[in-house]
């Protein structure tokens, strides 16, 4: 599954970690903005372990993360905050269909957490790619067109 980064304004909203549910939640700030980005065919999910990336079926734009991300499985690590520019991320060629979530890449992703900075990094191991901030507290790292890392900096409940 390949991705392309485009210049543009990130999605506004609030990223939260709901501890008693072991879940990431994103509350969109502007309903008209998200409606335009979604389009008429709705959303589907790209899967990174159990974490989901809401994606427009019409445009292939990756909008925000949500879903299960159990804190007991996180490794404690020192994670320097990613250097990212604001923008948007799109599927390069794959077509989304309603009702068909897709794995971004098969296999297990590692989850690291830095208690000092609050950053969570869900990754496959590669680094040094281009980072794009698609929403406040949400950075996606792309290496040679592939999603390598999902960086999250949520408010904790």
Phi and psi in radians as a Rosetta constraint file:
Dihedral C 1 N 2 CA 2 C 2 CIRCULARHARMONIC -1.854 0.35
Dihedral N 2 CA 2 C 2 N 3 CIRCULARHARMONIC 2.621 0.35
Dihedral C 2 N 3 CA 3 C 3 CIRCULARHARMONIC -2.233 0.35
Dihedral N 3 CA 3 C 3 N 4 CIRCULARHARMONIC 2.765 0.35
Dihedral C 3 N 4 CA 4 C 4 CIRCULARHARMONIC -2.362 0.35
Dihedral N 4 CA 4 C 4 N 5 CIRCULARHARMONIC 2.486 0.35
Dihedral C 4 N 5 CA 5 C 5 CIRCULARHARMONIC -1.686 0.35
Dihedral N 5 CA 5 C 5 N 6 CIRCULARHARMONIC 2.416 0.35
Dihedral C 5 N 6 CA 6 C 6 CIRCULARHARMONIC -2.217 0.35
Dihedral N 6 CA 6 C 6 N 7 CIRCULARHARMONIC 2.587 0.35
Dihedral C 6 N 7 CA 7 C 7 CIRCULARHARMONIC -1.150 0.35
Dihedral N 7 CA 7 C 7 N 8 CIRCULARHARMONIC 2.619 0.35
Dihedral C 7 N 8 CA 8 C 8 CIRCULARHARMONIC 2.774 0.35
Dihedral N 8 CA 8 C 8 N 9 CIRCULARHARMONIC 3.048 0.35
Dihedral C 8 N 9 CA 9 C 9 CIRCULARHARMONIC -1.496 0.35
Dihedral N 9 CA 9 C 9 N 10 CIRCULARHARMONIC 2.385 0.35
Dihedral C 9 N 10 CA 10 C 10 CIRCULARHARMONIC -1.165 0.35
Dihedral N 10 CA 10 C 10 N 11 CIRCULARHARMONIC 2.809 0.35
Dihedral C 10 N 11 CA 11 C 11 CIRCULARHARMONIC -1.314 0.35
Dihedral N 11 CA 11 C 11 N 12 CIRCULARHARMONIC 2.317 0.35
Dihedral C 11 N 12 CA 12 C 12 CIRCULARHARMONIC -1.598 0.35
Dihedral N 12 CA 12 C 12 N 13 CIRCULARHARMONIC 2.409 0.35
Dihedral C 12 N 13 CA 13 C 13 CIRCULARHARMONIC 2.958 0.35
Dihedral N 13 CA 13 C 13 N 14 CIRCULARHARMONIC -2.912 0.35
Dihedral C 13 N 14 CA 14 C 14 CIRCULARHARMONIC -2.226 0.35
Dihedral N 14 CA 14 C 14 N 15 CIRCULARHARMONIC 2.203 0.35
Dihedral C 14 N 15 CA 15 C 15 CIRCULARHARMONIC -1.666 0.35
Dihedral N 15 CA 15 C 15 N 16 CIRCULARHARMONIC 2.238 0.35
Dihedral C 15 N 16 CA 16 C 16 CIRCULARHARMONIC -2.278 0.35
Dihedral N 16 CA 16 C 16 N 17 CIRCULARHARMONIC 2.607 0.35
Dihedral C 16 N 17 CA 17 C 17 CIRCULARHARMONIC -1.903 0.35
Dihedral N 17 CA 17 C 17 N 18 CIRCULARHARMONIC 2.074 0.35
Dihedral C 17 N 18 CA 18 C 18 CIRCULARHARMONIC -1.683 0.35
Dihedral N 18 CA 18 C 18 N 19 CIRCULARHARMONIC 1.718 0.35
Dihedral C 18 N 19 CA 19 C 19 CIRCULARHARMONIC -1.023 0.35
Dihedral N 19 CA 19 C 19 N 20 CIRCULARHARMONIC -0.770 0.35
Dihedral C 19 N 20 CA 20 C 20 CIRCULARHARMONIC -1.217 0.35
Dihedral N 20 CA 20 C 20 N 21 CIRCULARHARMONIC -0.249 0.35
Dihedral C 20 N 21 CA 21 C 21 CIRCULARHARMONIC -1.872 0.35
Dihedral N 21 CA 21 C 21 N 22 CIRCULARHARMONIC -0.073 0.35
Dihedral C 21 N 22 CA 22 C 22 CIRCULARHARMONIC 0.915 0.35
Dihedral N 22 CA 22 C 22 N 23 CIRCULARHARMONIC 0.804 0.35
Dihedral C 22 N 23 CA 23 C 23 CIRCULARHARMONIC -2.362 0.35
Dihedral N 23 CA 23 C 23 N 24 CIRCULARHARMONIC 2.589 0.35
Dihedral C 23 N 24 CA 24 C 24 CIRCULARHARMONIC -1.617 0.35
Dihedral N 24 CA 24 C 24 N 25 CIRCULARHARMONIC 2.395 0.35
Dihedral C 24 N 25 CA 25 C 25 CIRCULARHARMONIC -2.356 0.35
Dihedral N 25 CA 25 C 25 N 26 CIRCULARHARMONIC 2.444 0.35
Dihedral C 25 N 26 CA 26 C 26 CIRCULARHARMONIC -2.151 0.35
Dihedral N 26 CA 26 C 26 N 27 CIRCULARHARMONIC 2.123 0.35
Dihedral C 26 N 27 CA 27 C 27 CIRCULARHARMONIC -1.778 0.35
Dihedral N 27 CA 27 C 27 N 28 CIRCULARHARMONIC 1.966 0.35
Dihedral C 27 N 28 CA 28 C 28 CIRCULARHARMONIC -1.233 0.35
Dihedral N 28 CA 28 C 28 N 29 CIRCULARHARMONIC 2.376 0.35
Dihedral C 28 N 29 CA 29 C 29 CIRCULARHARMONIC -1.429 0.35
Dihedral N 29 CA 29 C 29 N 30 CIRCULARHARMONIC -0.594 0.35
Dihedral C 29 N 30 CA 30 C 30 CIRCULARHARMONIC -2.180 0.35
Dihedral N 30 CA 30 C 30 N 31 CIRCULARHARMONIC 1.851 0.35
Dihedral C 30 N 31 CA 31 C 31 CIRCULARHARMONIC -1.143 0.35
Dihedral N 31 CA 31 C 31 N 32 CIRCULARHARMONIC -0.540 0.35
Dihedral C 31 N 32 CA 32 C 32 CIRCULARHARMONIC -1.256 0.35
Dihedral N 32 CA 32 C 32 N 33 CIRCULARHARMONIC -0.633 0.35
Dihedral C 32 N 33 CA 33 C 33 CIRCULARHARMONIC -1.108 0.35
Dihedral N 33 CA 33 C 33 N 34 CIRCULARHARMONIC -0.835 0.35
Dihedral C 33 N 34 CA 34 C 34 CIRCULARHARMONIC -1.179 0.35
Dihedral N 34 CA 34 C 34 N 35 CIRCULARHARMONIC -0.625 0.35
Dihedral C 34 N 35 CA 35 C 35 CIRCULARHARMONIC -1.070 0.35
Dihedral N 35 CA 35 C 35 N 36 CIRCULARHARMONIC -0.738 0.35
Dihedral C 35 N 36 CA 36 C 36 CIRCULARHARMONIC -1.130 0.35
Dihedral N 36 CA 36 C 36 N 37 CIRCULARHARMONIC -0.726 0.35
Dihedral C 36 N 37 CA 37 C 37 CIRCULARHARMONIC -1.208 0.35
Dihedral N 37 CA 37 C 37 N 38 CIRCULARHARMONIC -0.599 0.35
Dihedral C 37 N 38 CA 38 C 38 CIRCULARHARMONIC -1.259 0.35
Dihedral N 38 CA 38 C 38 N 39 CIRCULARHARMONIC -0.792 0.35
Dihedral C 38 N 39 CA 39 C 39 CIRCULARHARMONIC 1.449 0.35
Dihedral N 39 CA 39 C 39 N 40 CIRCULARHARMONIC -3.002 0.35
Dihedral C 39 N 40 CA 40 C 40 CIRCULARHARMONIC -1.433 0.35
Dihedral N 40 CA 40 C 40 N 41 CIRCULARHARMONIC -0.277 0.35
Dihedral C 40 N 41 CA 41 C 41 CIRCULARHARMONIC -1.665 0.35
Dihedral N 41 CA 41 C 41 N 42 CIRCULARHARMONIC -0.012 0.35
Dihedral C 41 N 42 CA 42 C 42 CIRCULARHARMONIC 1.510 0.35
Dihedral N 42 CA 42 C 42 N 43 CIRCULARHARMONIC -2.846 0.35
Dihedral C 42 N 43 CA 43 C 43 CIRCULARHARMONIC -2.095 0.35
Dihedral N 43 CA 43 C 43 N 44 CIRCULARHARMONIC 2.782 0.35
Dihedral C 43 N 44 CA 44 C 44 CIRCULARHARMONIC -2.433 0.35
Dihedral N 44 CA 44 C 44 N 45 CIRCULARHARMONIC 2.996 0.35
Dihedral C 44 N 45 CA 45 C 45 CIRCULARHARMONIC -1.990 0.35
Dihedral N 45 CA 45 C 45 N 46 CIRCULARHARMONIC 2.453 0.35
Dihedral C 45 N 46 CA 46 C 46 CIRCULARHARMONIC -1.705 0.35
Dihedral N 46 CA 46 C 46 N 47 CIRCULARHARMONIC 2.372 0.35
Dihedral C 46 N 47 CA 47 C 47 CIRCULARHARMONIC -1.817 0.35
Dihedral N 47 CA 47 C 47 N 48 CIRCULARHARMONIC 2.299 0.35
Dihedral C 47 N 48 CA 48 C 48 CIRCULARHARMONIC -2.192 0.35
Dihedral N 48 CA 48 C 48 N 49 CIRCULARHARMONIC 1.751 0.35
Dihedral C 48 N 49 CA 49 C 49 CIRCULARHARMONIC 0.964 0.35
Dihedral N 49 CA 49 C 49 N 50 CIRCULARHARMONIC -2.210 0.35
Dihedral C 49 N 50 CA 50 C 50 CIRCULARHARMONIC -1.638 0.35
Dihedral N 50 CA 50 C 50 N 51 CIRCULARHARMONIC -0.154 0.35
Dihedral C 50 N 51 CA 51 C 51 CIRCULARHARMONIC -1.240 0.35
Dihedral N 51 CA 51 C 51 N 52 CIRCULARHARMONIC 2.420 0.35
Dihedral C 51 N 52 CA 52 C 52 CIRCULARHARMONIC -2.003 0.35
Dihedral N 52 CA 52 C 52 N 53 CIRCULARHARMONIC 2.520 0.35
Dihedral C 52 N 53 CA 53 C 53 CIRCULARHARMONIC -1.969 0.35
Dihedral N 53 CA 53 C 53 N 54 CIRCULARHARMONIC 1.894 0.35
Dihedral C 53 N 54 CA 54 C 54 CIRCULARHARMONIC -1.103 0.35
Dihedral N 54 CA 54 C 54 N 55 CIRCULARHARMONIC 2.263 0.35
Dihedral C 54 N 55 CA 55 C 55 CIRCULARHARMONIC -2.367 0.35
Dihedral N 55 CA 55 C 55 N 56 CIRCULARHARMONIC 2.376 0.35
Dihedral C 55 N 56 CA 56 C 56 CIRCULARHARMONIC -1.184 0.35
Dihedral N 56 CA 56 C 56 N 57 CIRCULARHARMONIC 2.268 0.35
Dihedral C 56 N 57 CA 57 C 57 CIRCULARHARMONIC -1.181 0.35
Dihedral N 57 CA 57 C 57 N 58 CIRCULARHARMONIC -0.694 0.35
Dihedral C 57 N 58 CA 58 C 58 CIRCULARHARMONIC -1.188 0.35
Dihedral N 58 CA 58 C 58 N 59 CIRCULARHARMONIC -0.822 0.35
Dihedral C 58 N 59 CA 59 C 59 CIRCULARHARMONIC -1.860 0.35
Dihedral N 59 CA 59 C 59 N 60 CIRCULARHARMONIC -0.309 0.35
Dihedral C 59 N 60 CA 60 C 60 CIRCULARHARMONIC 1.344 0.35
Dihedral N 60 CA 60 C 60 N 61 CIRCULARHARMONIC 0.220 0.35
Dihedral C 60 N 61 CA 61 C 61 CIRCULARHARMONIC -1.298 0.35
Dihedral N 61 CA 61 C 61 N 62 CIRCULARHARMONIC 2.282 0.35
Dihedral C 61 N 62 CA 62 C 62 CIRCULARHARMONIC -1.412 0.35
Dihedral N 62 CA 62 C 62 N 63 CIRCULARHARMONIC 2.125 0.35
Dihedral C 62 N 63 CA 63 C 63 CIRCULARHARMONIC -1.748 0.35
Dihedral N 63 CA 63 C 63 N 64 CIRCULARHARMONIC -0.891 0.35
Dihedral C 63 N 64 CA 64 C 64 CIRCULARHARMONIC -2.936 0.35
Dihedral N 64 CA 64 C 64 N 65 CIRCULARHARMONIC 2.786 0.35
Dihedral C 64 N 65 CA 65 C 65 CIRCULARHARMONIC -1.575 0.35
Dihedral N 65 CA 65 C 65 N 66 CIRCULARHARMONIC 2.713 0.35
Dihedral C 65 N 66 CA 66 C 66 CIRCULARHARMONIC -2.851 0.35
Dihedral N 66 CA 66 C 66 N 67 CIRCULARHARMONIC 2.827 0.35
Dihedral C 66 N 67 CA 67 C 67 CIRCULARHARMONIC 1.998 0.35
Dihedral N 67 CA 67 C 67 N 68 CIRCULARHARMONIC -2.943 0.35
Dihedral C 67 N 68 CA 68 C 68 CIRCULARHARMONIC -1.265 0.35
Dihedral N 68 CA 68 C 68 N 69 CIRCULARHARMONIC 2.208 0.35
Dihedral C 68 N 69 CA 69 C 69 CIRCULARHARMONIC -2.604 0.35
Dihedral N 69 CA 69 C 69 N 70 CIRCULARHARMONIC 1.376 0.35
Dihedral C 69 N 70 CA 70 C 70 CIRCULARHARMONIC -1.158 0.35
Dihedral N 70 CA 70 C 70 N 71 CIRCULARHARMONIC 2.063 0.35
Dihedral C 70 N 71 CA 71 C 71 CIRCULARHARMONIC -1.036 0.35
Dihedral N 71 CA 71 C 71 N 72 CIRCULARHARMONIC -0.588 0.35
Dihedral C 71 N 72 CA 72 C 72 CIRCULARHARMONIC -1.034 0.35
Dihedral N 72 CA 72 C 72 N 73 CIRCULARHARMONIC -0.347 0.35
Dihedral C 72 N 73 CA 73 C 73 CIRCULARHARMONIC -1.587 0.35
Dihedral N 73 CA 73 C 73 N 74 CIRCULARHARMONIC 0.000 0.35
Dihedral C 73 N 74 CA 74 C 74 CIRCULARHARMONIC -1.358 0.35
Dihedral N 74 CA 74 C 74 N 75 CIRCULARHARMONIC 2.484 0.35
Dihedral C 74 N 75 CA 75 C 75 CIRCULARHARMONIC -1.605 0.35
Dihedral N 75 CA 75 C 75 N 76 CIRCULARHARMONIC 2.367 0.35
Dihedral C 75 N 76 CA 76 C 76 CIRCULARHARMONIC -1.321 0.35
Dihedral N 76 CA 76 C 76 N 77 CIRCULARHARMONIC 2.334 0.35
Dihedral C 76 N 77 CA 77 C 77 CIRCULARHARMONIC -2.744 0.35
Dihedral N 77 CA 77 C 77 N 78 CIRCULARHARMONIC 2.808 0.35
Dihedral C 77 N 78 CA 78 C 78 CIRCULARHARMONIC -1.602 0.35
Dihedral N 78 CA 78 C 78 N 79 CIRCULARHARMONIC 2.089 0.35
Dihedral C 78 N 79 CA 79 C 79 CIRCULARHARMONIC -2.139 0.35
Dihedral N 79 CA 79 C 79 N 80 CIRCULARHARMONIC 1.922 0.35
Dihedral C 79 N 80 CA 80 C 80 CIRCULARHARMONIC -1.181 0.35
Dihedral N 80 CA 80 C 80 N 81 CIRCULARHARMONIC 2.396 0.35
Dihedral C 80 N 81 CA 81 C 81 CIRCULARHARMONIC -0.977 0.35
Dihedral N 81 CA 81 C 81 N 82 CIRCULARHARMONIC 2.480 0.35
Dihedral C 81 N 82 CA 82 C 82 CIRCULARHARMONIC -1.231 0.35
Dihedral N 82 CA 82 C 82 N 83 CIRCULARHARMONIC 2.610 0.35
Dihedral C 82 N 83 CA 83 C 83 CIRCULARHARMONIC -1.680 0.35
Dihedral N 83 CA 83 C 83 N 84 CIRCULARHARMONIC 1.984 0.35
Dihedral C 83 N 84 CA 84 C 84 CIRCULARHARMONIC -2.410 0.35
Dihedral N 84 CA 84 C 84 N 85 CIRCULARHARMONIC 2.632 0.35
Dihedral C 84 N 85 CA 85 C 85 CIRCULARHARMONIC -1.804 0.35
Dihedral N 85 CA 85 C 85 N 86 CIRCULARHARMONIC 2.677 0.35
Dihedral C 85 N 86 CA 86 C 86 CIRCULARHARMONIC -1.207 0.35
Dihedral N 86 CA 86 C 86 N 87 CIRCULARHARMONIC 2.415 0.35
Dihedral C 86 N 87 CA 87 C 87 CIRCULARHARMONIC -3.125 0.35
Dihedral N 87 CA 87 C 87 N 88 CIRCULARHARMONIC -2.818 0.35
Dihedral C 87 N 88 CA 88 C 88 CIRCULARHARMONIC -2.324 0.35
Dihedral N 88 CA 88 C 88 N 89 CIRCULARHARMONIC 2.642 0.35
Dihedral C 88 N 89 CA 89 C 89 CIRCULARHARMONIC -2.168 0.35
Dihedral N 89 CA 89 C 89 N 90 CIRCULARHARMONIC 2.363 0.35
Dihedral C 89 N 90 CA 90 C 90 CIRCULARHARMONIC -2.274 0.35
Dihedral N 90 CA 90 C 90 N 91 CIRCULARHARMONIC 2.614 0.35
Dihedral C 90 N 91 CA 91 C 91 CIRCULARHARMONIC -1.114 0.35
Dihedral N 91 CA 91 C 91 N 92 CIRCULARHARMONIC 2.390 0.35
Dihedral C 91 N 92 CA 92 C 92 CIRCULARHARMONIC -1.386 0.35
Dihedral N 92 CA 92 C 92 N 93 CIRCULARHARMONIC -0.680 0.35
Dihedral C 92 N 93 CA 93 C 93 CIRCULARHARMONIC -2.532 0.35
Dihedral N 93 CA 93 C 93 N 94 CIRCULARHARMONIC -0.364 0.35
Dihedral C 93 N 94 CA 94 C 94 CIRCULARHARMONIC -1.221 0.35
Dihedral N 94 CA 94 C 94 N 95 CIRCULARHARMONIC 2.624 0.35
Dihedral C 94 N 95 CA 95 C 95 CIRCULARHARMONIC -1.884 0.35
Dihedral N 95 CA 95 C 95 N 96 CIRCULARHARMONIC 2.317 0.35
Dihedral C 95 N 96 CA 96 C 96 CIRCULARHARMONIC -1.591 0.35
Dihedral N 96 CA 96 C 96 N 97 CIRCULARHARMONIC 2.573 0.35
Dihedral C 96 N 97 CA 97 C 97 CIRCULARHARMONIC -2.244 0.35
Dihedral N 97 CA 97 C 97 N 98 CIRCULARHARMONIC 2.420 0.35
Dihedral C 97 N 98 CA 98 C 98 CIRCULARHARMONIC -1.023 0.35
Dihedral N 98 CA 98 C 98 N 99 CIRCULARHARMONIC 2.427 0.35
Dihedral C 98 N 99 CA 99 C 99 CIRCULARHARMONIC 1.435 0.35
Dihedral N 99 CA 99 C 99 N 100 CIRCULARHARMONIC 0.140 0.35
Dihedral C 99 N 100 CA 100 C 100 CIRCULARHARMONIC -2.264 0.35
Dihedral N 100 CA 100 C 100 N 101 CIRCULARHARMONIC 1.381 0.35
Dihedral C 100 N 101 CA 101 C 101 CIRCULARHARMONIC -1.082 0.35
Dihedral N 101 CA 101 C 101 N 102 CIRCULARHARMONIC 2.590 0.35
Dihedral C 101 N 102 CA 102 C 102 CIRCULARHARMONIC -2.183 0.35
Dihedral N 102 CA 102 C 102 N 103 CIRCULARHARMONIC 2.466 0.35
Dihedral C 102 N 103 CA 103 C 103 CIRCULARHARMONIC -1.283 0.35
Dihedral N 103 CA 103 C 103 N 104 CIRCULARHARMONIC 2.337 0.35
Dihedral C 103 N 104 CA 104 C 104 CIRCULARHARMONIC -1.088 0.35
Dihedral N 104 CA 104 C 104 N 105 CIRCULARHARMONIC -0.910 0.35
Dihedral C 104 N 105 CA 105 C 105 CIRCULARHARMONIC -2.598 0.35
Dihedral N 105 CA 105 C 105 N 106 CIRCULARHARMONIC 2.320 0.35
Dihedral C 105 N 106 CA 106 C 106 CIRCULARHARMONIC -1.071 0.35
Dihedral N 106 CA 106 C 106 N 107 CIRCULARHARMONIC 2.655 0.35
Dihedral C 106 N 107 CA 107 C 107 CIRCULARHARMONIC 1.940 0.35
Dihedral N 107 CA 107 C 107 N 108 CIRCULARHARMONIC 2.963 0.35
Dihedral C 107 N 108 CA 108 C 108 CIRCULARHARMONIC -1.538 0.35
Dihedral N 108 CA 108 C 108 N 109 CIRCULARHARMONIC 2.406 0.35
Dihedral C 108 N 109 CA 109 C 109 CIRCULARHARMONIC -1.788 0.35
Dihedral N 109 CA 109 C 109 N 110 CIRCULARHARMONIC 2.553 0.35
Dihedral C 109 N 110 CA 110 C 110 CIRCULARHARMONIC -1.567 0.35
Dihedral N 110 CA 110 C 110 N 111 CIRCULARHARMONIC 2.522 0.35
Dihedral C 110 N 111 CA 111 C 111 CIRCULARHARMONIC -2.070 0.35
Dihedral N 111 CA 111 C 111 N 112 CIRCULARHARMONIC 2.036 0.35
Dihedral C 111 N 112 CA 112 C 112 CIRCULARHARMONIC -1.900 0.35
Dihedral N 112 CA 112 C 112 N 113 CIRCULARHARMONIC 2.626 0.35
Dihedral C 112 N 113 CA 113 C 113 CIRCULARHARMONIC -2.423 0.35
Dihedral N 113 CA 113 C 113 N 114 CIRCULARHARMONIC 2.319 0.35
Dihedral C 113 N 114 CA 114 C 114 CIRCULARHARMONIC -1.916 0.35
Dihedral N 114 CA 114 C 114 N 115 CIRCULARHARMONIC 1.834 0.35
Dihedral C 114 N 115 CA 115 C 115 CIRCULARHARMONIC -1.115 0.35
Dihedral N 115 CA 115 C 115 N 116 CIRCULARHARMONIC -0.458 0.35
Dihedral C 115 N 116 CA 116 C 116 CIRCULARHARMONIC -1.288 0.35
Dihedral N 116 CA 116 C 116 N 117 CIRCULARHARMONIC -0.689 0.35
Dihedral C 116 N 117 CA 117 C 117 CIRCULARHARMONIC -1.728 0.35
Dihedral N 117 CA 117 C 117 N 118 CIRCULARHARMONIC -0.347 0.35
Dihedral C 117 N 118 CA 118 C 118 CIRCULARHARMONIC 1.467 0.35
Dihedral N 118 CA 118 C 118 N 119 CIRCULARHARMONIC 0.020 0.35
Dihedral C 118 N 119 CA 119 C 119 CIRCULARHARMONIC -1.385 0.35
Dihedral N 119 CA 119 C 119 N 120 CIRCULARHARMONIC 2.417 0.35
Dihedral C 119 N 120 CA 120 C 120 CIRCULARHARMONIC -1.977 0.35
Dihedral N 120 CA 120 C 120 N 121 CIRCULARHARMONIC 2.307 0.35
Dihedral C 120 N 121 CA 121 C 121 CIRCULARHARMONIC -2.149 0.35
Dihedral N 121 CA 121 C 121 N 122 CIRCULARHARMONIC 2.016 0.35
Dihedral C 121 N 122 CA 122 C 122 CIRCULARHARMONIC -1.765 0.35
Dihedral N 122 CA 122 C 122 N 123 CIRCULARHARMONIC 2.040 0.35
Dihedral C 122 N 123 CA 123 C 123 CIRCULARHARMONIC -2.590 0.35
Dihedral N 123 CA 123 C 123 N 124 CIRCULARHARMONIC 2.875 0.35
Dihedral C 123 N 124 CA 124 C 124 CIRCULARHARMONIC -1.773 0.35
Dihedral N 124 CA 124 C 124 N 125 CIRCULARHARMONIC -0.216 0.35
Dihedral C 124 N 125 CA 125 C 125 CIRCULARHARMONIC 2.215 0.35
Dihedral N 125 CA 125 C 125 N 126 CIRCULARHARMONIC -0.639 0.35
Dihedral C 125 N 126 CA 126 C 126 CIRCULARHARMONIC -1.272 0.35
Dihedral N 126 CA 126 C 126 N 127 CIRCULARHARMONIC 2.707 0.35
Dihedral C 126 N 127 CA 127 C 127 CIRCULARHARMONIC -2.630 0.35
Dihedral N 127 CA 127 C 127 N 128 CIRCULARHARMONIC -3.138 0.35
Dihedral C 127 N 128 CA 128 C 128 CIRCULARHARMONIC 1.561 0.35
Dihedral N 128 CA 128 C 128 N 129 CIRCULARHARMONIC 0.273 0.35
Dihedral C 128 N 129 CA 129 C 129 CIRCULARHARMONIC -1.557 0.35
Dihedral N 129 CA 129 C 129 N 130 CIRCULARHARMONIC -2.935 0.35
Dihedral C 129 N 130 CA 130 C 130 CIRCULARHARMONIC -1.585 0.35
Dihedral N 130 CA 130 C 130 N 131 CIRCULARHARMONIC 2.259 0.35
Dihedral C 130 N 131 CA 131 C 131 CIRCULARHARMONIC -1.851 0.35
Dihedral N 131 CA 131 C 131 N 132 CIRCULARHARMONIC 2.350 0.35
Dihedral C 131 N 132 CA 132 C 132 CIRCULARHARMONIC -2.223 0.35
Dihedral N 132 CA 132 C 132 N 133 CIRCULARHARMONIC 2.303 0.35
Dihedral C 132 N 133 CA 133 C 133 CIRCULARHARMONIC -1.610 0.35
Dihedral N 133 CA 133 C 133 N 134 CIRCULARHARMONIC 1.849 0.35
Dihedral C 133 N 134 CA 134 C 134 CIRCULARHARMONIC -1.559 0.35
Dihedral N 134 CA 134 C 134 N 135 CIRCULARHARMONIC -0.276 0.35
Dihedral C 134 N 135 CA 135 C 135 CIRCULARHARMONIC -2.805 0.35
Dihedral N 135 CA 135 C 135 N 136 CIRCULARHARMONIC 2.845 0.35
Dihedral C 135 N 136 CA 136 C 136 CIRCULARHARMONIC -1.050 0.35
Dihedral N 136 CA 136 C 136 N 137 CIRCULARHARMONIC 2.151 0.35
Dihedral C 136 N 137 CA 137 C 137 CIRCULARHARMONIC 1.422 0.35
Dihedral N 137 CA 137 C 137 N 138 CIRCULARHARMONIC 0.174 0.35
Dihedral C 137 N 138 CA 138 C 138 CIRCULARHARMONIC -2.273 0.35
Dihedral N 138 CA 138 C 138 N 139 CIRCULARHARMONIC 1.976 0.35
Dihedral C 138 N 139 CA 139 C 139 CIRCULARHARMONIC -2.174 0.35
Dihedral N 139 CA 139 C 139 N 140 CIRCULARHARMONIC 2.306 0.35
Dihedral C 139 N 140 CA 140 C 140 CIRCULARHARMONIC -1.987 0.35
Dihedral N 140 CA 140 C 140 N 141 CIRCULARHARMONIC 2.338 0.35
Dihedral C 140 N 141 CA 141 C 141 CIRCULARHARMONIC -1.872 0.35
Dihedral N 141 CA 141 C 141 N 142 CIRCULARHARMONIC 2.220 0.35
Dihedral C 141 N 142 CA 142 C 142 CIRCULARHARMONIC -2.013 0.35
Dihedral N 142 CA 142 C 142 N 143 CIRCULARHARMONIC 2.231 0.35
Dihedral C 142 N 143 CA 143 C 143 CIRCULARHARMONIC -2.125 0.35
Dihedral N 143 CA 143 C 143 N 144 CIRCULARHARMONIC 2.039 0.35
Dihedral C 143 N 144 CA 144 C 144 CIRCULARHARMONIC 0.869 0.35
Dihedral N 144 CA 144 C 144 N 145 CIRCULARHARMONIC 0.769 0.35
Dihedral C 144 N 145 CA 145 C 145 CIRCULARHARMONIC 1.446 0.35
Dihedral N 145 CA 145 C 145 N 146 CIRCULARHARMONIC -0.099 0.35
Dihedral C 145 N 146 CA 146 C 146 CIRCULARHARMONIC -1.815 0.35
Dihedral N 146 CA 146 C 146 N 147 CIRCULARHARMONIC 2.507 0.35
Dihedral C 146 N 147 CA 147 C 147 CIRCULARHARMONIC -1.317 0.35
Dihedral N 147 CA 147 C 147 N 148 CIRCULARHARMONIC 2.084 0.35
Dihedral C 147 N 148 CA 148 C 148 CIRCULARHARMONIC -1.904 0.35
Dihedral N 148 CA 148 C 148 N 149 CIRCULARHARMONIC -0.511 0.35
Dihedral C 148 N 149 CA 149 C 149 CIRCULARHARMONIC -2.587 0.35
Dihedral N 149 CA 149 C 149 N 150 CIRCULARHARMONIC 2.504 0.35
Dihedral C 149 N 150 CA 150 C 150 CIRCULARHARMONIC -2.046 0.35
Dihedral N 150 CA 150 C 150 N 151 CIRCULARHARMONIC 2.028 0.35
Dihedral C 150 N 151 CA 151 C 151 CIRCULARHARMONIC -1.795 0.35
Dihedral N 151 CA 151 C 151 N 152 CIRCULARHARMONIC 2.279 0.35
Dihedral C 151 N 152 CA 152 C 152 CIRCULARHARMONIC -2.251 0.35
Dihedral N 152 CA 152 C 152 N 153 CIRCULARHARMONIC 2.380 0.35
Dihedral C 152 N 153 CA 153 C 153 CIRCULARHARMONIC -2.313 0.35
Dihedral N 153 CA 153 C 153 N 154 CIRCULARHARMONIC 1.317 0.35
Dihedral C 153 N 154 CA 154 C 154 CIRCULARHARMONIC -1.480 0.35
Dihedral N 154 CA 154 C 154 N 155 CIRCULARHARMONIC 2.857 0.35
Dihedral C 154 N 155 CA 155 C 155 CIRCULARHARMONIC -1.372 0.35
Dihedral N 155 CA 155 C 155 N 156 CIRCULARHARMONIC 2.440 0.35
Dihedral C 155 N 156 CA 156 C 156 CIRCULARHARMONIC -1.755 0.35
Dihedral N 156 CA 156 C 156 N 157 CIRCULARHARMONIC 2.313 0.35
